[in-house]
Amino acid sequence: MDKDEIHLRRLPAAAPWGPHTDSDFHGVDFLPDNLSEVPDESGMRVNKKYSCLPAEEKGIHIINIRAIEDIGYDQHESTLLNSLSKNPDADCKYGLYFRDGKRKVDYILVYHYKKSSAGRTLTRRSQHNDAGARSTKQDPLPGKSLQMEMGESEPHADCHEDDKRFRREEYEGNLVEAGLELEHDEDTKIHGVGFVKIHAPWNVLCREAEFLKLKMPTKKMYQINQTHGLLKKINSVIQKITEPIQPKVAEHKPQTVKRLSYPFSREKQHLFDLSDRDSFFDSKTRSTIVYEILKRTTCTKAKYSMGITSLLANGVYSAAYPLHDGDYEGENVEPNDRKLLCEEWASYGVFYKYQPIDLVRKYFGEKIGLYFAWLGVYTQMLIPASIVGIIVFLYGCATVDENIPSMEMCDERNNITMCPLCDRTCSYWKMSSACATARASHLFDNPATVFFSVFMALWAATFMEHWKRKQMRLNYRWDLTGFEEEEAHPRAEYEAKVLEKSLRKEHKHKETDKEKLTWKDRFPAYLTNFVGIIFMVGLTFAIVFGVIIYRISTAAALAISATPSGRSSVRVTVTATAVIINLVVIIFLDEVYGCIARWLTQIEVPKTDKNFEERLIFKAFLLKFVNAYTPIFYVAFFKGRFVGRPGDYVYIFHSFRMEECAPGGCLMELCIQLSIIMLGKQLIQNNLFEIGIPKMKKFIRYMKLKRRRSLDHEEHMKKKQRYEVDYNLEPFSGLTPEYMEMIIQFGFVTLFVASFPLAPLFALLNNIIEIRLDAKKFVTELRRPVAVRAKDIGIWYNILRGIGKLAVIINAFVISFTSDFIPRLVYLYMYSENGTMHGFVNHTLSSFNVSDFQAGTAPNDPMELGYEVQICRYKDYREPPWSENKYDISKDFWAVLAARLAFVIVFQNLVMFMSDFVDWIIPDIPKDISQQIHKEKVLMVEVFMREEQGKLQMLETWKDKDKKKGENCNNHSPRLSLSHSGSLSSCHSYPVDV
């Protein structure tokens, strides 16, 4: 047998090494590493062979004893004991409970430690219960003997690790003083990682629930107002129709009664149903309460005065998280909320069903529940927008053969010769060669797109109002009415800066007043933020400008080398490749800008987590908005606007001519740009990254575990504890990335919808997958986040409203300046001879005499078309070469410009007015919800009035009894009263039951 370490509590001082009696080992706990363990009455793991020996002394130093043979230990007895012992992990449900199987684990703290190189890992499974609290006073450094022992074997221990250990010991001692119960576990399958299990007893839960003003259901129940008459019949029909798409979850069923909720109070516990204390506070609430205690518990040995946030930042603890309810897959898995969510929510097979939002809130908390509720409402509202967009697109397809301007462009009999697209290498070309582009432009540039732009502006306003009403319903259902966020704890970084400032000031002026960070302290950070954001925006513009240079140079190169048949596809080729380059750059810069925005926010040192999140969201949204939409803005409003004219073109770097729009306009190119960027971001960034990266990380963790299993097969044959499994999951990083991708998508759907009516359809298809993808990630890939109470979606709502207002303005300019809608109206009502669109194409083209080309810019092959060209056409409103003011801007240009500006003003004000009217006519709070809230207030007043009346009646009863007793005593004779003075005194003594 190999020599192992045995852990002894304390040996009798006079006990010699040799034969011993049972009395000699009184008070001794033997803990051989290779012996199976069973839980004793105190919850500690002890060896079954010596489980009868009492452990009388707590906190006694542990002694390492080698040479097991010296005390006569037999290996065969160990084998026999292992076969007879039962699995203690089953009693605690594999980590969901303490080892006594009764106290539930509410939170987990994880830390790293270094093992002793002299032998096996010291088993350290201890707990802080009532006795543990007493032992903490005796030995304020739990595990001190362990470090002394390691110090003997490793005299050159790492001072940094010792410092972390001391901080942990002080912090955990403070947690015990706060009422929490702790249990340690270092005997895990993850080498070098220890776990601290935290349990909040009933008195702590009650105390903190009162501090946090948590609304809890009372015994009082009331009927929810039901619809009557026709509405009731309609609702019943809708329920029957939608029954197949409802999730099979109890929380999702319509309720007719509701419990009255009231902020928890220990003085009014009689109001609440406390028949089952184990389920009164659910796991979400318990973890929230523990987290609040962890945040406010101080550790004076740390650099900062705050609790768990600073300890996590300094690496004292490596992780802190609540546990999942259990496994979600596998055989013989006990029913739990996580398994139910996986089956009815986080599965692609139920994509057609409603989300069980109430169960999501019950498991993850209100903040995450509101995100998924908002995403569900947004996805539902995309259905009518998608239907209208498909109708608009089909209308364009049906009328493409009746569109007179595109028919004129495709008619080769018109023989319209266009001016060269580039200098020297490009020759003259026929307008009929751009027939395909003109026909495709009509699919998106038709009168129906104007109606669709107005519809989408009203849709955005209706969506915002619908969400506000849905949000109020959820607030009522989740007992959040009247909830106000209180002042949050300062962040660890803020505390550190304040401490540094106070120490500096104390050193100079000997003043110890409470300090805080002012704008002067943050001025360098503000300046860095301003310069950094300007630089990032300038970088985005520079990249877009570089892509423009690429388009111009590539178009010229392809025009030289391409065959005459391939030159017609040069524009499409250049556009597609440039958009792909833009897409790759956007995806790359999105990740870079996210990191830069976080760094810029960190150096500002915001005081609270809420301030940090809002500033981070603003910076990240600003940078990502500019990054995503700058190429689209260029095509929509700048391309082809500053070209010049033949003979007087505008050049970049004196060599590259500014690119022009196609004869059918830039709207078709805008549609290509928008569709590729939108679909590419959704497919690559949102879905592929969200699926691929977690799968890759999971595969890497699996390979590491597989390598460990080959080294220690027996250890990994055991089933993992729940907290070990959750530790291997990805930590929750917040909802900002989830909201951000949806907000950017909302911009694609609303800002340029006039150029791409199918955007809502593609957004709908993406969101159907996105909901289940996010759900699967939250349930199976991430650690369980701490539940956070919230009554709205915060700053995101203001961003959505801003995008909705901006969408009205942008769509007005797209219709006016990017499409040909206004020039067609001007021609139809001012210049058309027969009231039709015949002659519109010729009206939009100006003439140019080829003899007026600048030297060195004329085509090298002027006879490429087979005939000599004297007059070529270009798209602009200018005077002809035979006019006195040749090539000057004509009156038609000013007439069209005036009509365009007038349309922008009328469209913007009309749509804004209609949006505000929709906002005004739809109440923010549904009528039935306002009635229910009022009813709750009345019922709560009645409950307290009855309680007060009961107290008054009890007092009146006492007074009446007291009065009657006094009268009875006064009726006694004086002699009797004097002779029985004891009886007289007893007249006023009677039992009172309260």
N, C-alpha and C positions, 0 to 999 in steps of 0.2 A: 504494500500500500504506500502511495506517495504521501509525503508529509504535507499536511494542510494546516491552515490557520483555524483556530477555534476561538470564539469570542466568549469571554467570561465576564459576568457582571462584577462579582467580588468573591474572592476566596477567603475562608476563615483564616485569620492571621496565624493561628497556631497549628493549622493543618499541615502535617508533613506530607511530602510527596511519597506515596506508597499506598497501601490498602486504606480505603476510607469507608466509613459508614454513612448511612443516609443522613444522619444528623450533621455530619461534617459538611455536607453540601446544601445545608438549609440556606435559602436565599440566593442560590446560584442558578443562573440561567445559562445553559449550554446552547450555543448556536453554531453547530458545524455547518459549513457552506453546503455540503452535499447531502444534508438531511432535509427531508420534506418538512413542511411547516403547516401548522393548523392554527386557526385563530383561537385565542383564549378569551376569557371573559372581558378583558379590558380592550380587546381589539387588536392587541399586538400579535405578531406572528412568532410562535415559539415552536420548538421541536416537540413532536408528539411523545417522544420517549421521556422527556423531562417536563411535560406539561403540568404535572402534578406539583411541581416545585414552585412555591410562591415567589413572585418577584416583589420583595418588600421595599427595596430601596430604589428610588428613581434618580436618574442623573448621575449615577456612579460611573467613574472612569472605566473604560473598557480596556482589557489587557489582552495583548496578543500572545498566544502560546503556540509554539510549534512542536513538532515531534509528538504526534497524536499517540504513538505507542507508549509514551511515558505514563499516560494515565489509564492505560489498559483499554483503549477504545478498539472495538472489533468491527471490521468492515461488514461482516455478514449481518450483524445486527442492523446496520444502516440499510442494507438491502431489504431486510425484512420490514423495517419501519416504513420505507418508501412504498412498499407494496400495500401496506395497510392504511396509510394516510390518505385522506381525501384531498381533492383539489380546492385550495382556499380561494382561488380566483373566481370559481363559480359562485361562491357565497356573496361576493361583492359585485356580481354581474360584470366581471371583467373590467373593473375600473369605474363603473358608474356610481358605486357606493364605496364608503370606507370599508375597511376589512371586517368591521363588525356586521356588515350587511344591512345596517339600519340607516345610517346617516348618508345622505345623498351628496355627491361631489358637485358643488356649484361652480367652482372655478379652478383653473390649473395655472400654476406658475412653473416655468421650466428654467433650469440653469445648467451650466456646464461646470464640470469639476475634473480635476486631474487625478487619476488613479495612482495608487502606490505601486512602484515598480518591483517591490520586494515580494509581492504575493498577489493573491487574488483580490478582487474588489471587496472592500468591507461592506457587509450588508447593513444598510441603514434604512430600516423601516420603522419609524417611530411616529407617534401622533401626539398632538397637543389637545388633550381634553381637559377636564377639570383638574385632574392630577398633573397633567402636563403644564397647566398654567402655574401650579404651585412649584413644579420643578424648574420652571423658567426663572422664578425668583431666586431659587437656590443656585442654579447654574445659568447665568444669563447668556451663556454662549453654548447652545445645544450643539453637540458634536465637537466640542472643544477637544475631548479626549481623542477623537479621531484624528484631528490635526496634530495633536501632540505625538500620537503614534507615528503618523506619516513623517513628522519632523525628525523622529529618531532615525527612520530609514532613509529619509531624504533631507539631510541637514541644509542643503541649499535650495529650499523651497522658494517658489515664486512669490515675491512680496505682493505683486499685483493680484494674484489669486487669493491670497490671504485677506487683502483689503476687501475684495468682493464678498468673501465668505463672512467677514465681520459685518458688512452692511446687510447681507441677507439675514444674519442672525438677529440683528437689532430690529430690522423691519418686521420679521416674522414674530418676534416678541411683542412688538407694538400691535400687530394684527390680533394676537391672542388677547392682549389687554382690551382691544376693541370688541371682543366677544366672539371672534371667529374661532373655529376649530380647525387645526391643521394636521396633516398626516404626510410624512415623507416617504419617498420611494426612490432609492437609487439602484435597486436590484432589478434593472430593466433590460430589455433586449437591445436597447440603443446604448452603446458603450459611451461612457463619459457624460451621460445626461441624467440629471436628477429631476424629479417631479415633486411639487408640493401641492397636495390636494386640499382644497378649502371647502369647508361646510359652514353655512350660516344657520345657527339654531333659531328656534321660533322667536325668542325674545328679541334677538337682533333684527330679524325680518320685520317684526312689528314696529320696532323703534325706527328703523330706516324708512319703512313705508310711510310712517307719519312724517318724518323729516322731508321726504320727497313729495309728499302730498299725492300719493298714488290713489287714484280712484278705484275702489274695489266694490264688487256687487254686494248689496245688502239683502236682507231677507225679504224686503218688500218687492212684490212683483206687480206689474200693471199691464193692461191690454194695450197693444199698439193699434192706433187708429187704422181701420181697414176701409178700403174703398167700397162704395155701394153703387147699385144700379148698373148702368151701362159700363162704367169703368171696371167694375168688378168682373163682369163677364169678359171684357176685353183682356184683362190681366190673366184670367184663368185660361183663356184660349192661348195667349202668348206663352204661359207656363207649360202647357201641354205640348206646344210646338217646339219649344226650346228644351224640353226635358232631356232629349238624347245628347245635347251638347252641354249639359250641366255636369260638373264633377261630382263623383260619388263621395262627397265629404259632408259630414254632419254639420259643420260650421257654415256650409254654403246654402243650406235649406232655409226657405223663408220662415221667419219667426213671427208668431202672433202675440207673444208675451215677452217682456224684457224686465230684467232686474234693475231696480233703482240703484244707481251708483253714487258713492259718496267718498270723499277723501278719507283714507283710513285714519282712525284715531284709537289709541289704546284705551282712552276713557269711554269710548262708545263702542266697545267690542260687541256689546249685546245687539247692536244693529246688524252685524254681519253674520253670515252663516258659517260658523266655525266648526261644523260637525266633522269635517274632514280637513284637519290642519295640513296634512301632507300635500293636498292638491289645491289648497286655498291660494297659495302663491305658486304659480307655474314656474317651469324651469327658466323661461325668459325673464320673468320678474326677479327670480332669485339671483340670476347672474348679473342683472342690472344693479341690484342692491349691493352685491359683493364688489362689483367694479367701482361703485361710488365710494365704498370704504377704502378700497385699494388706492384710489386717486388722492384721497385726503389724508391718509395715514403718512406721517412724516418719517424721515430717516435722517437724523442729524449727522451721521457719518458720511452721507452722500454730499456731493458738491452742491446740490440744490436742496431746498427744504421740502419740496413736494415728494409725492409717493411714487407710484408704479411707473409713471411716464418717465421720470428722471432715471429710475433704476434700469428701465429697458434701454434708454438712450445711452447709458454708461456701460451696458453689457453685464450688469450685475445679474439680471435675469435675461434670458434669451428670447422668451416668449411668454405671453399671458393670454389665455383664451378660455371661454366656457366650452363644455363638452357637447357634442352631438348626442341626441337621444338614444342612439344605438346604430346597429347596422341597417343598411337599406337593401341589401341583397344577400342571398345565400339561403341554405336550408335551415329550418327550425329557428328562424329569426322572429323574436317577439314583436307583436304589433307596436308601432310607435309612430309619432308624427313625421319623422324623417322618412320612414318607409312609405307612409301614405303620400307624402309630397312627391316622392320619387315616382310613384305609380300614377298619380292623378295630376301631376303638374310638370315634373322634370322629365318628360318622355315625349319623343317626337310623335309617338302614336296617338297622343291626345291633343294634337295641334288644333283641332277643330273645336275643342271644348273651351268654356270659360275658365278663367283662373280661379282657384280657391283662395281668394285674397284674404279672407278672414283667417284661414289656416296659416297662410304665409306670415301674416302679422303676428299670429300667436307664436310662431316658431322663431321668426327673425326680428320682430319688433316693428314699430310703426313706421320708422324712416324707410326701411327696405320695402315694407308693405305698400307705402305710398308710391315708391318708384315703380313697382310692378303694376299698381293700379293705374298710374298715369300712362305707363307704356301700353296697357290694355285699352284704355280710353282712346289714346292716340291711334292705335292700330284699328280700332273699330271705326273711328272717324275717317280713316283712310279709305274705307270701303265705298262710301258714296263719291268721294273725290276720284277714286280709281274708275268707277263706272262712268262718271261724266267725262273724264279724260279719255277713256276708250271711245266714247261716243264722238268726241271732238276729233279724235284721230281717224275714226271711220268716216266721218263727214268729209275730212280732207281727202281720203282715199276715193270716196264716191264722186267727188266733184273735180278730181284732178283733170279729167278729160274735157271738162267744160270750162276750165280756166283759160280765159282768152289770152292773158299775158304770156303764160307758159306755151300756149299753142303758137303764138307769134314767134317766140324765141326758137321753137323747134321747127318752124317752117323754113325749109331751105330756099324757098322761092324769094324770100325777102332779101337774101344776099347781103346781109349786114356784115361788113368787114370791121373787125375790132382792132384797136391799136395794140402794139406789142406789150406783154406783161413785164418784160425786163429789157435792159439796154443791150443792143448789139446781137446777143446770142438768140433772143426771142424774135420771132417774125410775126406778121399779121395772122389773124385767125378768124374763123367764122363763128358767129354767135350761136349758130345751130349746134356747134360741138358741145355747148354747155346745156344741152337739152335735158339730160338726166338730172343735173343739179337743179334746174329750174322746176322740173316736175316734183322732185323730192321736196323742194322748199315749200311747195303748196300744201304738203301734208301737215305742216306746222304753221305756215303763214297764211291763214285764211280768216275770214270774219268770225268764225267760231272761237278762235283763240282769244279774241277780245272778251267775248262772253265768259270764257273759261277763266280769264284773269280776274274778272269781277267776281265770279263764283268763288274762286279760291281765296280772295280777300275776305269775303263774307264767311267762307268756311273756316278760316283761321280765327275770326272773331267768335263764331259759334263754338268752335272747339275749346277756346279759352273759357267761355261761359259754361259750357257743358262740364268742363273739368272742375271749375269752381263749385258747381252744384254737387258733383260727385264727391269732391273733397269734403264738403259739409256733411253729406250723408255718412261718409266714413268716420268723420270726427264724432258724429252722434253715435254711431254703432260702436266705436272703439272708446267711448267715454273720454274724448279729448276736448269737449266743449268747456270753455273757460280755462283751458290749459295755457299757461304762459311760461316761456323759458326763463329760468332764473340765471343769475350771473354765474358763469362757468368758472371752473378753477383755472388759474393762469397756467400757461404752458411751461414746461421745464426750461426751455431755452429762455423764455422771458424772465423767469425767476433767476436764472444764472446771470443774465445781463444786469438785472436790478441789484443782485448781490455784488457783482463786480463793481458797479457804479457806487454803491454804498460804501464798500471797502476803500475805494479810491478817495471818496469824499471824506471818510472818517480819517484816513491817513493824512489828508491835507488840512482839514478844518476841524477835526475832532467832533463832528456832528453825526448824530445817529438817528436823525428823523427818517421816517419811512419814505423811501425813494420810489420813483416811477419813471419810466422812459418818456421823454418829451420829444417834440419834433426835431429839436437840435441833436438829440442822440441818434435819431433815425435819419438825419439829413444825408449822410453819406450813402445810406442804403437807398433813399429815395432818388438821389442823383444817379446811382448805379442802375436803378430800375428804369429811370427815364432814358438814360443813354442806351441801356441794353435793349429795351423795347424798340427804340428808334433804329438801332443797328439791325435787329432781327427783321423789322419791316423793310428796311432798305435792302437787306440780303434777299428777301423774297422778291422785291421789285427787280433786283439785279438778275436773279435767276430767270424771271419771266422775260426780261430783256434779252438774256442770252438765248432763250428758246426762240425769241423773235428773230435774232440774227441767224439761228440755225434754219428757221423756216425760209428766210429770204435766200440764204446761200444755197440751201439744198434745192429749192425750186429752180434757181438759175442753173445749177449743175445738172439737174435732171432734164431741164429743157434743152441743154446742149447734147446730152448723150442719148436721150430717148428717141425712139422711132416716132414717125409722124402719128401712128396709131396709138402710141403710148403716152403722147404728150397730153392727151385729154384727161388722163388719170393722174397727172402730176399733182394737181391741187389736192385731190383726195389722199394721195400717198403722203404728201407733206403734212397735211392736217392730222392724219391718223398717227404718224410717227411722233409728231410734236406733242400730241395729247398724251401718248404713252410715256414720253419723257416727263411731261408735267406730272403725270400720275405717280411715277416712281419717286420724283423729287418731293411731291406732297406727302407721300407715305413716310419717306425718310425724315423729312423736316417735322412732321407731326410728332414723331417720337423725340426728336431733339428739342423741339419747342416745349414739349411737356416737361422734360427734365429741367430746362432753363427756367420755365415759369415757376417750378417748385423751388429752385435755388434762389431766384429773385425774391420769392415770398419768404423764404427762410431767413435771408439776411435782413429783412424788414423787422423780424422778431415780433409778430403780432401777439397780443396778450392772451387771447383765448383760442380754442380750437375752431370756434365758429368764425372768428375774424380771419384766422389763417385760411380756412376753407373758402370763404367768400373772396378774399384777395387772390388766392390761387386760381379760383374759377374765372375771375375777371381776366387775369393775365393770360391763362391758357386759352380761354375763348377768343380773346383779341388776337393772339398770335395764330391760332389755328384757323380762325375765320379769314384772316388776311392770306394765310397760306393756301387755303382751299379755294377761295373765290377770286383771287387776283388774276389768274389766267382767264377765268370766265368773264370778269369785268373788262379785260382788255379786248376780247373778241366782241363783246356786246357793245361797247361804247367808244372804243378807240381805233380799232382796226378799220382802215379805209377812210378815216376822217381827215388825216393829215398827209395825204398822198401827193397833192399837187395836181398837175395836169401834164399831158404830153408836151414836151419842150421845156417844161419848168417843174420837174419832179423834185420832191424832197428826198434828200439822201442822208444816210447814217454813215458817219466816218468818211464822207465824200466818195463812197463806193457802193454802198448797199441802198437800193431804192426801197422805200416803204411799201409794204405789201398792200394789195387792194382786195376788196371783197369780190366775190363772184358776181356775175351779172344778175343773178337772182337775189343778191343781198347776202349779208353775213349771218342771217338767222339759221340757215341750214348748218353752217359751220359751228355756230353757237350750240345747236342741238347735239352735234357730234361731240363737242368738247364736254358738254354737261353730262351726257349719257355715259361716256367712257369714264370720266372722273367719278361720277356717282356710283356706277356699278362696280368699278374697280376698287374704290374705297370699301364698299360694303362687302365685296367678295373676298378681297385680300386682307384688308386691315381689320375689319370687324369680325368676320367669320373665320377665315383661315388662321389668323393670329390667335384668336380666342380658343380655337380648337387645337391648332397645331402646337403652340407653345406649351400649354398645360400638359398635353400628351407627351411632349418631348421631356419635360421636367419629370413627369411621372415615370417615364421609361428609364431615365437616368437614376432616379431613386430606386427603381426596381432592380437595376443592374448592381447598384451598390449593396442592396440587401442580399441579392443572390451571391455576391462575392463573400459577404459576411457569413452567409449560411454554410458555404463550403468550409469556412474556417471553424465555425462553432455550430455543428449540426444539432446537437442536443438542445442548446439554448433556444434555437429558432424553431424547434418542434413545438414549443409551447405557444398557446394562443396569446396574441398581443392584448395588452390592456387598452381600454377605450382611449385613454389620454395619449398612449403611444401611437395609436393609429391616427388620431387627430393631429398629433405633432408633425407627422409626415405630410399633412395636407398643406396647401398654399395658404399663407396668411391673407386675411381680408384687407384690401388696400383702399376701401372706400368706394362710394358710388359716383365719384366725379368722372372717371372714364366712361361709365355706362351712360350717364346723362349726356356727356360731351358728344359721343357719336350720334346719339339721337337728335341733339340740337342741331348739329351740322347737317344731318339728314333733313330735318325740318326746314332748314334754309334752302337746301336743294329743291324741296317740294314746293316752297312758296315763292322764293325770290325770283327765279327765272322760269316760272311755270308757263309763261306765254310762249317760250321757245321749245318746251318739251312737255306736252300734255300727259305723256306716259310716266312721268316721274312719280306720281302717287301710286301707280300700280306696282312699280318696282320697289318702292318703299314698303308697300303692304306685304309683298312676297318676302322681302328681307325681314320684316318685323315678326312675321309668323314664325320664322326660324329663330330669330333673335330671342324671343320670349322663352322658348324652350331651351335654347342654348344657355342663356343666362341662368335659367332655373336649374339646369343640370349642373352648371358650374357652382352655384351656391349650395346645392344639396350634396354633391359628390366630390367636388374638387377643392373647396375652400374650407378652412376652419370656420366654426360657427362664430359669426360676428356678435359683438355685444349689442343687445337690443337698445335702441335709442328712441326716445319719445320725440315725435315731431307732429305738428298739426298741418303742415303744408310742405311744398317742395322747395321752399326757400327762394334763393336768388334766381333759380332757374325759371321761375314764373315770369319775373321781370325781363329776363333775356328773351323768353318766348314772345312776350308782348312787343318788345322792341323789334324783333325780327318780323312780326306780323305787320307792324307799322311801316318798316323799311320795305317790305315786300310790295306794298301798294305803290310806293314811289318808284321802285326799280321796274316793276312791271309796266308802269305808265311810260317810263322812258324807253323800255324795250319795244313796246308797241309803237311808240312815236318815232324813234330814231333808228332802231335796228331793223324793224320790219318795213314793208312797203305799204302798210295799211293806210297811212295818212296821205302819201303821194297818190295812191289810187283814188281816195275820196276827193282830193283836190282836182285831179284830172277829170273825174266823173262829173263833178258839179260845176267846174269852171272852164274846162278846155275841150271836153268831148263834144263833137259835132252832132252825134246821133244818140247821146245818152248811154253809150255802151263803153266798154273798155278797149275797143279797137283803136289802135294807134298809141296805146299807153307806153309800150316799149320804146317806140321811136321818140316819144315825147321826153323820156328820161335820159336819152343819149344826146351828147353834144358832138360836134364835128371838129376835126383837126386836119389841117393841111400838112402833109408829110414833109413838105419843103421847109417847115418851121422847126424841124428837129434841131436840137443843139448838135454841134460838131462832135462826132464820136459816139452818138447815142442811137443813130438810125440802125435798122436791122441789117445784118451782114448779108442776108439772102432775101431781098425784097420781093423776088418772084416765086416764092415758095408756093403760093396759092395758084400759080399759073397765069397770073395777069398782073399788070402794073397797078399799084394802088396809089391814088392821089389824095383821097379823103378817107380817113379812118375815124371810127366812132369810139367814144369812151363815156362812162356813166358819170354824168355831172350836169348841173344846170349852168351852162356858160354860153356866152355869145358865139356865134359861128365865125369862121375866119374871114368871111366877106363883110362882117359888120364893121362899123367905125370903131367900136370899142371891142375888138376881137379878143376872145378868150376871157373877158371879164365876167363876173358873176351876173347872171340874168335876173330879171324880175321874178321869174318863176321860182327861183331858189328862195327868195324872200317870202313869197306867198306860201310855199310849202313849210318853211321854217316857222312862220307865224301860226299856221295851222297846227304844227307839231307842238309848239309851246302852249297854245290854247287847249289842245287835247290833254296835255299833261296836267294843266291846272284844273280843268273840268273833271277829268278822271280821278285825280287825287282827292279833290274835295268831295266829289260825289260818293266815292267808295269809302272815304273816311267817315262821312256822315252816316252812310248805311251801316258801317261797322259799329259806330257809336250808338246808333239806334238799336241794333241787335243787342249791344251791351246793356242798354238801358231797359229794353223791353223784357229781357230775361232776368228774373231776380237771381241774386247770388245764392240765396238760401231757399231751397224748396219750401213751399208752403206747409207741407205735412211735417217736415223736419222742424220748422220753427214752432209748429203747434206741439210737437212732441217735446221739444226742449222746454217750452213754457209749462207743459203738463208735468214734466219732471220737477221743475222748480216748485210748482204748487204742491205736488205730492210730498216733496221733501219738507216743505213748511208744515204740512199737515202732520207728518211723522214727528217733528220736533214739538209742535203744539200739543199733540197727544201726550208726548213724554212730559212736557211741562205740566199739563193738566193732571197727569197721574201723580206727579210730585206734589202738586198743590192739594189734591185729594188726600194723599197720605199725610201731609202736614195737618190738614183739617181733622183727619181721623185722630191723630195724636193729640191735638188740642181738645177735641171732644172727650177723649178718654181721660185726659188730664183734668178737665173740668169736672167730670163725673166723680173721679176719685177724690177730688177736693171736696165736693159736696158731701160724699159719703163720710169722709173724715170729720167734717164739721158737725154732722148729726150725732156723733158719739158724745156721751156725757163727759163733763170735765174730769170727774173722778176716774172714769174708765180710761180717759185719754192720759191722765197722769199716771195711773197704775200700769198702763200698757203703753208706755212710751215707745217701746219697740214696734208695736203694731202701728202706731201713728206714723212713725218714720217709714214704715214699709208701705204706706198708702201711696207714696209717690214713687215707688220702685216697681216697675213692671217691664217685662221683656219687650223689645222693639225689633221687629224683623224688617230689614230694608231690602 
